[in-house]
Every structure is written in C-alpha cells, then in structure tokens.
Amino acid sequence: MIQSVKLFRFLLLSISAIITCSGDSSSGGQTLSSQKTIRSILVAGSLNVDTFLPISRFPSSGENLTLLPNTHPLVDVPGGKGCNQAIACAKLSSSTQQTQQEILRVAFLGQFGNDAASQILQSALTSNNIDIDLCGKSKHHPSGRGYVMIVPDSGEVSAVISPGSNFYGWSKWGVKNPTDNDQQQPNELLTDDEIKQMISPHSLLQLQCEIPDLVNKRLASAAKKLNIPVILDVGGEDRHMDQELLQCCDYLIPNETELERLAGHYTDENKDERQQGDDKIETTVQQAIDDIQPLIGQSLHVPTLLQHARRLQKNGANNVLITLGSHGSLLVKNDLSSILYQPSCPLPPGSRVVDETGAGDCYRAGFAVALLQQQCGSSKDVSDDDEILLHCMKFGSAAGALAVTKEGAVPSIPTLDDVKALSANGEAAMKCIPRGGADDDAFPFMFGSRINSMKDRLDLVSDSSPMSSPRDWLRRQATIRGLGCVDFNYPQHFHDWDAKEAKQALDEANLVAGAVCLRYPSTFARGAMNHPDPKLRREAIEITKQAAEVAKILGCSEVVVWSAYDGYDYPFQVDYKDKWNQIVEAFQECCDAYPDIKWSLEFKPTDENTRFFTVPSTGAAMLLLKDIDRDNMGLTLDMGHMLMAGENPGQSIAMVGDKLFGIQLNDGYTRLAAEDGMMFGSVHPSLA
C-alpha cells in the first residue's frame, strides 16, 4: 500500500512526535529517574576539512578554470559524511524547548589525523556536545580533506576527496594497508567483544562508506548481536558490499545514483524461479508504480528504482530507503508489505538552493533522530508501523531542505528549532495562500507574481536560456529572492503543459502556487458570467470551475476572477439588475461546488474591452459579497484599479477587512479610462 499525507500535516506531526516521545527505558535507553531516559546515537565515519571553490560551471576534461570574480576559496570547513551526520544528529535532537522526559545524546567514532586540521575537527564535534571518547588518532596520516567545486547559481557541487586518516588510521581494527606504519601486533587488535562493549551503551548505529568496509562490517555485526538498529548511508566510495554487511543493516540509504551503482555489483539470483507470495509482491510493486510515478514525474523511472532495490534485498539488504532529491524519498520495506513514498519538503518562501553539499547527510541524520525518538525502545514496532516511518522520512526531508539554503556542509545544518520553524511556515504557506486571515500579530501575506510578468525585460536575463513559455518564466522567477509564490492565469498559461507538469516545475524551482487567475478567452467578448447567450454563460462558469481543479492540483486554494468582458459600453444597454443577479448566482454555484476553494473577485471600473464593469468599485464589490453570502467568497484588490475608481486604497483595504484575500501591487497616473500598470510606488510613493 502507498502512504502519503499532506506536507503541512506531516511536519507538524513529526515534530510533535519527536518532542513528546514517552521515554520508555527498555532496550538501549538509560533511565536516570522515573522522569528521564537517555538514548544515544553512535555515528561512525569520516571527518574532513573542506575547501570550497566557487566557479561558474564545472570544467570539461583538460580545461582550467579560475574562480568567480571577487570570490575566494572557503577553507578548513569541517565536513566528511561522518562528521556532518554526527553534528546534524546533535542539532536535530537538541531544542531550546526540549522535553525533560527524553534526552538524546550523540557519540562519534572516527580517526583524527596528525595535523592541525584535527584540532578544527575535534572542536567542531565537542562544541556540539558530541562525545569523542571512542575516536582514535593516526600517528602517520593527515586528516581527510575535501576539495569541493560549487556553482553558486545552481548550488551544484562536485568534489575530490583525500581520505587520509579516514582510510589509513584503522589498523587497530584489523585494516591492512601495505604502506601503513601503524600496523598492530595481533594481541593489540580490537576483539569482537571489545567492539560490543564499545557500542553497547548506544541505541542506534549510523554508518557511511567513507571508512573501510571492514570497520563498518565489524560494527554492524556487533550491533546486530546486541539488537541495536543500524543505518548505513551508501554515500561515499563506490564499493561492493558483501551479504553479511547488508544483512546487518536495518536501513540501507542510497540516492538514486548510488542505488544504481550498488545494484550493479549484484545479480538477480534465481530470477526464473517463482516463490510463495510472489503474486502479492508483484501486486504491491505494480500499485506502487501506478501511484508514485505520476507524483514523481517522468525524470525518474520508478520501476527501475524498485528493481534495483529488490535486487539488493535478494542479496541480503533489509529496508531500502532511496533519497530522490527534489522528488522526495522512497522506502521499500524488506517484506514488501508496503512501499512508502514521501514528497520533498519545499524550501521556505523566498529562499533558494545555495549549496547541496550537506543535504543528504541532514536527511539521513533527521531520519535517524526521528526513528530513535519514535521507536521509544522497540525497533521492531517501528518497522511494522508505516505511519511512523513516514514521519521519519518527512522529518529527514525537512532537515535536508533547510540544509541547501546555506553554504558549507556543517554550517548549513539546521537545528530542531529551525525545522520546527519550517513546519510552521510550511503550514502557513499551504493554508494561507490565498493570503488572508492570519492572527493580528502575524504578517498575513506572501509575496508573489503572475509568471507572465517574467516574459518582459529579457535584457536583464543573465543567461541565454529560452524565455518563451510559462515553464521558462517560472524558472526565471525562481531566481528572484523574496518572490515565494506564483499566480497562474487560466487557461492562458496551460496550453503547452498541464497542471501536474506545472506542479512538478514548481517543486523543482522551490516555489509554491499562490492562486489561479481567470483570463477568459475572446470567445466571451460580450461577457463571461454576464454573457447574453445562456450556453456561453454556462461555458464560462464551467471554465471557472476548471480553474478550481487546476488550483487543487497546484496545491493552492484560491481562484481569482477578473473578467475583461463582464459589463457594458452604453447606458441602458443592459438590464443592470439582471446582470448583477447573473454574477451573484454564478459565484454562488462556484462557491458551493468547491467549498475548500477561496473565490476572489478582482473588480475594475473600466477597461478598453468594457467601458463600464458590472462591479466597478470596492463598495459595489462589498455589496456583491453580501448578496453572494458565502464564507469562501472574498476580494482581491488591485492598486491600479482602486486608483482608477478614484478611491483611497488604504481606506478601501480597511473597508474589506477579513474578506481581503489578496492585494495586487502596481501604480498609475489615474487618468480616466487609463491603466498604466506601473511599478508599485513609482507614481504614488507615499502609498508604499
């Protein structure tokens, strides 16, 4: 079965679950008193000091590049997957409002080098209250180093790693390096019992692939014997993993590239032999494909992802959790009882992707912290509870989303309070776009733009990419800081793509839909909801309802109706009361058909298409709302339209009160029958 819930609900649930876990003292927890329980995550892995090189693009083979103008390398930044995940676990388990019933601590196991960089790394860990007592120090090898090329415009990164002590400092664990001077005598090697004693105080073990495979295998084997859950991040060196290691890991976490690479090391044994339960498994897999593929889009092939995951499971892996970047994450449970999909968490409005370096580490740390907090001492119960696993995936997604908004792997790690803030903002974005009705002490609006605004002033576009379609305009808006939401015109912006494709493009650009705005085609030149032909009037109402369906797919809940044609040109040309009633009845039908949509009228006094509109002022619009008499009916006020009507915009806004669903900011000279549509504040700066 496929399980997914709305983003705003998930974040709230996962955070509250992390804060209120009851603190069962069984299995892996230390009880200080009847009121407190300590649990501990042991992260074993690599430590690097990273150097970041800002460039305009990645070099091709044999090409030399210089850094971006007016930039310098960012040097000696703590990193490495082990270090990143340990610090992320510490930050994500420590809140300024932390409960007293449950305390989560983090310990790190790694090998420091023999250079000054080791002091930087030790300080980074201990300053985050991470226990480093289990760490060693190599006498003959320097610290690991990462050289990271980053393209600031896109946040893309590519790195070269010098492993140093991360690979060559483990001789005490039995790792043999031909040129290593740290080789131990047999009686100096760690025994399996000593390793069990080392990890027995901990409640969860987290591993990666930037330290020798033998170390991971010995740790995972000891954890399995102690019934301690093991999470293995496949990121790091491309390597074959033997079945013993796969079998010891409760959760194997690759991204889609790592999944394909790792699965390529194995074969599908006995693929022609059918086993008991295969029909049920095939049904589960096919349902997953049918349900998940439309959500992910066509850029990733779900059947291939599931095929790779199943191949790993046939060779010993248990639960396979695949991270898909902006497409979310996918968990294939070991018994195929269910396949869980969680969409990615949108970035906070106005933020953008700066650096993707530590996002995967933050996701994995978030998943581990949530898993430990949720399990409350019983990993078996967690494995059987899909809702809890979804919460863990969602919490990891929120942590990973925040990590891409800052530069550097460790500096970008969010705290639990950061994730709580994102959950609150995310809920507001989903529920309050349209943009009204917030508490008195909260700013109730988001800033956005209709994407057709992005087709102008192409001389300001920095690259040579095409800028001829709504998809191109949306991509341009994503580069403008602070414009977090997008208004679409319907049907104008949906000739070349459908609403699902637009939603995917929004997710990829880390934007949200604000509203769908009606732009009736010229077929309705004699009126839309006011058309004298009942058949065309009915067609206009159905188009208006279609806009509501599009809004639901885009994830917004407002439809703004402005008709260029609902009115008349000459006195006594129409029956005023009859036209008024037509609009009232049309909006009543739309409001009743879609009670979860906020319907918003944008009035205008006059236009080149219609000399006199049926609803020409804020006062007339308020009378219309009174006659419509629906809670989900309100107004969007346009600054230029209010000025054209001879109104004081401030007074008009105050009159509308809680029926104000949106404001469109522009300006003009207020000449009769003229709408300049200029930049807000350019003519009337006092209004800004």
JOHU-V452538 format. One line per field, one symbol per residue. ss: DSSP state (H for helix, E for strand, L for the rest). phi: phi as a letter, one per 20 degrees, with the letter a starting at -180 (. if undefined). burial: I if it has 24 or more other ideal C-beta (glycine too) atoms within 12 Angstrom, else O. Layout:
BEGIN
ss=???
phi=???
burial=???
END
This chain:
BEGIN
ss=LLLLLLHHHHHHHHHHHHHHLLLLLLLLEEEEELLEEEEEEEEELLLEEEEEEELLLLLLLLLLLLLLLLLLLEEEEEELHHHHHHHHHHHHLLLLLLLLLEEEEEEEELEELLLLHHHHHHHHHHLLLLELLLLEELLLLLLEEEEEEEELLLLEEEEEEELLHHHHLLHHHLLLLLLLLLLLLHHHLLLHHHHHHHHLLLLEEEEEELLLHHHHHHHHHHHHHLLLEEEEEEEELLLLLLHHHHHHLLEEEEEHHHHHHHHLLLLLLLLLLLLLLHHHHHHHHHHHHHHHHHHHLLLLLHHHHHHHHHHHHHLLLLEEEEELHHHLEEEELLLLLLEEEELLLLLLLLLLLLLLLLHHHHHHHHHHHHHHHHHLLLHHHHHLLHHHHHHHHHHHHHHHHHHLLLLLLLLLLLLHHHHHHHHHHHHHHHHLLLLLLLLLLLLLLLLEEEHHHHHLLHHHLLLLLLLLLHHHHHHHHLLLLLLLEEEEEELLLLLLLLHHHHHHHHHHLLLEEEEEEELLLHHHLLLLLLLLLHHHHHHHHHHHHHHHHHHHHHLLLEEEELLLLLEELLLLLLLHHHHHHHHHHHHHHHHHHLLLLEEEELLLLLLLLLLEELLLLHHHHHHHHHHHLLLLEEEEEEHHHHHHLLLLHHHHHHHHHHHEEEEELLELLLLLLLLLLELLLLLLHHHL
phi=.dcbcfgffgfffffffffdgfngeelncdeeafdccdcbddddreccdddddfcfaffegmedcdfggmccfedleganfffgffffffffdccfdffeecdddccccacfeecffffffffffffdmefdfefdcfeccfffccddecdgfdnfcbcdddflffedddffenfdcgdeeegefgfdffefffffffdffddbdcccddcggffgfffffffffemegcddeffpffbfdffffgfeefcdcdefffffffffecceflfeeecfnfffffffffffffeegffenefcdggfgfffffffffdpfefdddecmfeobcddffelfacdccffeffggnebfdbegdffffgfffffffffffflocfffffedfffffffffffffffffffecenffgefeegfgffffffffffffeddfdbneffecfecddbbffffeeelffeffddffcdcgffffffffeefneeccddecegecedbdfffffffgffeldcfeaddfcfffgdfepdfdffegfffffffffffgffffgfffndccdddcdfcerbdcgmfcegfffffffgfffgfffffcfedeecedebfbafebfcefdebfffffffgffflcfedbcdedgfffffemeegfffffffmfeeeacdebbaemfgmccelefgnfddfffe
burial=OIIIOOIIOIIIIIIIIIIOIOIIIOIIIIOOOOOOIIIIIIIIIIIIIIIIIIIOOOOOOOOOOOOOOOOOOIOIIIIIIIIIIIIIIIIIIIIOOIIOIIIIIIIIIIIIIOIOIIOIIIOIIIOIOIIIOIIIIIOOIIIIIIIIIIIIOIIIIOIOIIIIIIIIIIIIIIIOIOOOOIOOOOOOOIOOOOIIOIIOIIIIIIIIIIIIIIIIIIIIIIIIOIIIIIIIIIIIIOIOIOOOIIIIIIIIIIIIOIIIOIIOIIOOOOOOOOOOOOOOIOOIIOOIIOOIIOIIIOOIOIOOIIIIIIIIIIIIIIIIIIIIIIIIIIIIIIOIIIIIIIIIIIIIIIIIIIIIIIIIIIIIIIIIIIIIIIIIIIIOOIIOIIIIIIIIIIIIIIIIIIIIIIIIIIIIIIIIOIIIOIIIIIIIIIIIIIIIIOOOOOOIIIIIIIIIIIIOOOOOOOOOOOIOIIIIIIIIIIIIOOIIIIIIIIIIIIOOIIIOIIIIIIIIIIIIIIIIIIIIOOOIIIIIIIIOOOOIIOOIIIIIIIIIIIIOIIIIIIIIIIIIIIIIOOOOOIOOOOIIOIIIIIIIIIIOOIOOIIIIIIIIIIIOIIOIIIIIIIOIIIOIIOOIOIOIIIIIIIIIIIIIIOIOIOOIIOIIOOIIIIIIIIIIOIOOOOIOIOOIOOOIOOIO
END
